[in-house]
Amino acid sequence: MDAKVLRRQKIRYRIRKKITGINQKPRLSVFRSNNDIYVQLIDDDNGKTLAAASSKDKDITAQKGTKIEKSKLVGAAIARKAGELGISTAVFDRGGYLFHGRVKAVSDGAREGGLQF
């Protein structure tokens, strides 16, 4: 692995030591690739993914716009799915990425969709 990936991995482990998700307040985990962004609501107690959304979902892929605009839509989608499950709060896990750009857009979209961090 290159130095950039190792650095993110170390930051990610440091964050994960401090935050965990439970059934009522799951962890909102973000993964960012070069082209897409993926989010999951994770219950760490049972090791289960409760809901997931990504920029590869059909309704989001159909939209035109920048990667940041699509990330905001992904945040809104995960908030909608969380609402259907009766989840109103979550713990945000930025996954070792800096909290700006696409990662911030996901968080803003989720907040606007009614999810609280």
C-alpha positions in Angstrom: 0.0 0.0 0.0 1.1 3.5 -0.6 1.7 6.1 2.1 -1.6 7.9 1.5 -3.7 4.8 2.0 -1.8 3.8 5.1 -2.2 7.3 6.6 -6.0 7.2 6.0 -6.1 3.7 7.5 -4.4 4.9 10.7 -6.7 7.9 11.0 -9.7 5.5 10.4 -8.6 3.1 13.2 -8.1 6.1 15.6 -11.7 7.3 14.9 -13.1 3.8 15.2 -11.6 3.4 18.7 -13.8 6.3 19.9 -17.1 5.7 18.1 -19.4 2.7 17.8 -23.0 2.3 16.6 -25.8 0.6 18.4 -29.2 -0.5 17.1 -31.0 2.7 18.1 -28.1 5.0 17.2 -26.1 3.3 14.4 -22.8 4.4 12.9 -23.1 6.3 9.5 -20.0 5.1 7.7 -18.7 6.8 4.6 -16.5 5.4 1.9 -15.3 7.6 -0.9 -13.8 6.2 -4.2 -12.5 8.4 -7.0 -15.9 8.3 -8.8 -18.5 7.2 -6.3 -19.5 7.5 -2.6 -21.0 4.8 -0.4 -22.7 5.2 3.0 -23.9 2.5 5.4 -25.8 2.6 8.7 -24.1 0.0 10.8 -25.1 -1.6 14.1 -21.7 -2.6 15.6 -23.3 -4.6 18.5 -24.7 -7.2 16.1 -22.3 -6.5 13.2 -25.1 -5.8 10.8 -25.6 -3.2 8.1 -29.1 -1.7 8.6 -29.3 0.4 5.5 -27.0 1.4 2.6 -27.0 4.0 -0.2 -24.5 4.9 -2.9 -24.1 7.1 -5.9 -24.5 4.0 -8.0 -28.2 3.7 -7.0 -30.4 4.0 -10.1 -32.3 7.1 -9.0 -29.0 9.0 -8.2 -27.1 7.8 -11.3 -30.0 9.2 -13.4 -29.4 12.7 -12.0 -27.1 15.1 -13.7 -24.6 17.0 -11.6 -21.2 17.1 -9.9 -19.9 14.5 -7.5 -20.7 16.9 -4.6 -24.3 17.3 -5.7 -24.7 13.5 -6.0 -23.1 13.0 -2.6 -25.8 15.3 -1.1 -28.4 13.1 -2.8 -26.8 10.0 -1.3 -27.0 11.7 2.2 -30.7 12.4 1.6 -31.3 8.8 0.5 -29.7 7.3 3.6 -31.7 9.7 5.8 -34.9 8.5 4.0 -34.0 4.9 4.5 -33.2 5.5 8.2 -36.6 7.2 8.7 -38.3 4.1 7.3 -36.5 2.0 9.9 -37.5 4.5 12.6 -33.9 5.8 13.2 -33.6 9.5 13.9 -30.0 9.8 15.2 -26.7 8.3 14.1 -23.0 8.6 14.8 -21.1 10.1 11.8 -17.9 8.1 10.8 -15.9 10.0 8.2 -13.8 7.0 7.6 -10.4 8.8 7.8 -11.4 11.4 5.1 -11.2 15.1 5.8 -14.6 16.6 6.7 -15.1 18.7 3.6 -16.2 18.3 0.0 -18.1 15.1 -0.7 -17.9 13.8 2.9 -19.4 17.1 4.1 -22.0 17.0 1.4 -23.2 13.5 2.5 -23.5 14.8 6.1 -25.4 17.9 5.0 -27.8 15.8 2.8 -28.5 13.5 5.7 -29.1 16.3 8.1 -31.5 18.0 5.7 -33.3 14.6 5.3 -33.9 14.6 9.1 -31.0 12.5 10.5 -29.3 13.9 13.6 -25.6 13.5 14.5 
